[in-house]
Amino acid sequence: MKIVVLLFVAMALVACSKAAPTDTVDSLVAHPDHLHAMEQKCAKNDGQVSVAECEVVSEARRRLFYGNGVQYTPSKTPPKF
């Protein structure tokens, strides 16, 4: 009987855990105003935003800054000075 009660308590605690982040990197990139608001919440660091959500916000900012990630490739011929 005690095991059953402990099992129900464990299931209740798991059900009450925080949900996964609802914002995706692509949705934040598409809506920069919401991205900025989420960055402000992450900067406060007062516990309203989880670490996983802040990592999604950070990745979205990186994609906005760097674009699609195409690296610079210099030309084959050296410059003439």
Residue pairs with C-beta under 8 A, 6 or more apart in sequence:
18 50
20 52
21 50
21 52
21 53
21 56
23 34
23 38
23 53
23 56
23 57
24 56
25 56
25 59
25 60
25 63
27 34
28 34
28 35
28 38
28 56
28 57
28 60
29 35
29 60
29 63
29 64
32 64
35 57
35 60
35 61
35 64
38 49
38 53
38 57
39 57
39 61
41 48
41 49
42 49
42 53
42 54
42 57
42 58
